[in-house]
Amino acid sequence: MTPEPSEPSVNRRVAVVPVVVGVALLVVFAVVLTVVVTLAAASTNEEPAIPVAASSSSAPSLAPRAPEPESTVVAPAGESSGNECVDFTREVASLDIESVLVAQSDREEVAIEFSLTAPFDQNSSQLGIYAETADGERAYQFLVELDDGEIDEVSAYELYRDDSDSLDTDDAEVDGSTVRFLIPRSIGKKLGDDWSWFGFSAAGESTIDTCPGTPDAPEYLIFGR
């Protein structure tokens, strides 16, 4: 009896290859699926990060801000010039300058007039002019001192030479909230032409108001005839 011939081995190997490839694909898919599931679970359990700006421990406590009060300062009624300063008013409670007028006659006398927003309400106060020559060689402080609203003393002080002169109080007067005083020719002629100046009010050793500018930053006007 003749035995049946066996199948060629090459056919069996060809049949096995698709099976091996399929198994390998299933393994890879299972590994990928496991990784995806693990990452999804981890992201679900992890607490979301809190931004620093939103953290209650780092956020500053904001107290309610009070509204800023409206300014009560009143703008000047006119424009300043070389011989007149027109000031902002209601800047200070007392000795508030409304305007300062300076006039120099042909005889070189200097007439000064201060107008305040209200009559004097302090026991002792001063009104004055700071004046400086065009070349900067001389600087003066012309001052009228008042006590209980009455003229007490008028003086001219030359700063760079530390020289002080008492002036005639008869040439000074108080009329309500207006004060006038006179600088004589002997001093006025030393100012020359185009001298600069500003006015100020003071109490004790403190400057209260200036015209123009502020006590911390006075501004200068140039007087010209």
BALO-33856 format. One line per field, with one value per residue (C-alpha): residue number from 1; x, y, z. Coordinates in steps of 0.25 Angstrom, whole numbers. Layout:
<torvos>
i	(NUM  ...) $
x	(X  ...) $
y	(Y  ...) $
z	(Z  ...) $
</torvos>
This chain:
<torvos>
i	(1  2  3  4  5  6  7  8  9  10  11  12  13  14  15  16  17  18  19  20  21  22  23  24  25  26  27  28  29  30  31  32  33  34  35  36  37  38  39  40  41  42  43  44  45  46  47  48  49  50  51  52  53  54  55  56  57  58  59  60  61  62  63  64  65  66  67  68  69  70  71  72  73  74  75  76  77  78  79  80  81  82  83  84  85  86  87  88  89  90  91  92  93  94  95  96  97  98  99  100  101  102  103  104  105  106  107  108  109  110  111  112  113  114  115  116  117  118  119  120  121  122  123  124  125  126  127  128  129  130  131  132  133  134  135  136  137  138  139  140  141  142  143  144  145  146  147  148  149  150  151  152  153  154  155  156  157  158  159  160  161  162  163  164  165  166  167  168  169  170  171  172  173  174  175  176  177  178  179  180  181  182  183  184  185  186  187  188  189  190  191  192  193  194  195  196  197  198  199  200  201  202  203  204  205  206  207  208  209  210  211  212  213  214  215  216  217  218  219  220  221  222  223  224  225) $
x	(0  6  6  0  10  12  8  20  25  26  11  10  19  11  -1  5  10  -4  -7  6  4  -10  -6  5  -5  -15  -3  0  -14  -16  -3  -8  -22  -16  -7  -19  -28  -17  -14  -29  -30  -18  -23  -37  -31  -21  -26  -26  -15  -19  -13  -5  -13  -26  -21  -28  -15  -8  -19  -17  -28  -34  -40  -51  -45  -52  -55  -46  -52  -55  -45  -50  -39  -44  -36  -31  -41  -31  -17  -4  5  19  13  1  -1  -15  -15  -23  -32  -38  -24  -23  -32  -26  -16  -21  -15  -25  -15  -3  0  13  16  29  28  38  44  47  38  31  16  11  -3  -8  -23  -27  -40  -43  -39  -28  -32  -18  -12  2  4  13  11  23  30  43  50  63  70  72  87  84  94  83  71  61  50  40  31  19  16  2  -3  -17  -20  -12  1  12  25  30  44  53  63  75  78  92  97  89  85  71  64  52  42  32  19  12  13  5  -9  -20  -33  -42  -35  -25  -12  -3  11  22  37  45  53  67  64  55  65  74  65  68  60  53  54  47  38  27  18  15  8  13  10  21  32  23  20  5  2  10  6  9  12  12  20  29  30  28  28  34  28  37  34  36  33) $
y	(0  13  24  38  48  59  74  82  90  103  103  102  113  122  119  122  136  143  138  143  157  157  153  164  175  171  172  186  190  185  192  205  204  201  214  223  218  220  234  237  232  240  253  251  249  261  274  286  295  309  321  330  342  334  328  334  334  342  352  365  370  383  393  402  415  428  437  449  462  472  483  496  505  516  520  534  545  550  548  552  562  569  578  570  556  550  537  525  527  518  511  513  516  530  540  535  545  549  559  567  580  586  600  608  623  632  635  621  619  605  604  591  587  573  569  557  549  552  562  558  547  545  552  553  552  557  561  563  564  557  565  562  570  566  563  555  563  569  562  569  565  576  573  579  573  573  571  569  574  587  592  589  590  592  588  585  574  572  557  556  568  564  579  583  596  600  608  619  612  625  621  608  605  594  596  583  572  581  586  596  601  608  606  619  624  621  606  605  611  600  590  596  591  577  572  560  558  550  553  544  544  538  535  533  526  519  524  522  526  532  539  534  519  512  513  501  506  521  527  540  552  561  576  585  600) $
z	(0  -4  7  4  1  13  10  7  19  12  11  26  29  19  27  41  37  37  50  56  50  56  70  70  66  77  87  82  82  97  101  95  101  115  114  109  121  131  126  126  140  145  139  145  159  159  165  155  157  164  157  166  163  167  179  192  199  189  186  193  201  195  204  198  194  198  186  185  189  178  177  183  176  168  155  154  150  139  134  141  135  138  148  154  158  158  167  169  181  192  192  207  219  222  216  202  192  181  174  175  168  167  161  160  157  150  163  165  177  177  181  185  187  192  191  200  198  213  224  233  243  250  261  254  239  228  213  204  191  187  176  169  159  144  146  159  167  177  183  193  202  204  216  223  237  243  257  259  245  247  241  251  243  228  224  213  214  204  204  199  207  220  221  226  226  234  225  229  233  229  215  218  220  222  215  219  211  203  208  202  205  198  196  195  183  191  189  177  168  171  164  151  139  136  150  154  166  173  185  197  210  223  237  247  239  229  216  214  199  187  175  165  168  181  194  189  175  173  159  155  147  140  143  131  130) $
</torvos>
